[in-house]
Amino acid sequence: MNPAPGYGNPDLKLTGAFYQGYGIRVEGDEVIKDSDVEYADDLFLKYGNAIGQLDEQRHEQYVEEELAPTLYEKVREQTGLI
């Protein structure tokens, strides 16, 4: 229905309900992804860990534009360094 992801790529944000209820928690050494919609288990079975992951280009963009500046600012606030 949404051509933006490209042919053959699933659009898991059709209504937004899955991502609105999406969360991540850590239990021991394991990272658990979950959503509170009733069909979440079906999506995780079908797409596995691909849900919530960024492709290489978007990962680099996120690190450079979002993560690194925020991390640097937090370190600067806490330590006065950088």
Steps between C-alpha positions, in 0.01 A plus 500: 500500500790735570752510212767682708668185641542363149379183337554192715561697820227470761340816638443423866378854566170461318284635784773588751347279771791253503763770547287698744501195727862406417763480770835348586615364834813326621478176695843377602708485181196499275331793325125437470293681235124506550177676412165494674294436184345154473681417175851591627606136548405424138712792375800400714472141375487618140761781505708419810769744604461701181222687678638821644838478330646768279665429168867600470431844349237593757714359782790727401265797464347434843842468666636815336193723530325380815700267723849655489392862562275392788771280650762776471266749668424261789873430552572875488227571756620229738876539467572837346714320243492491119 
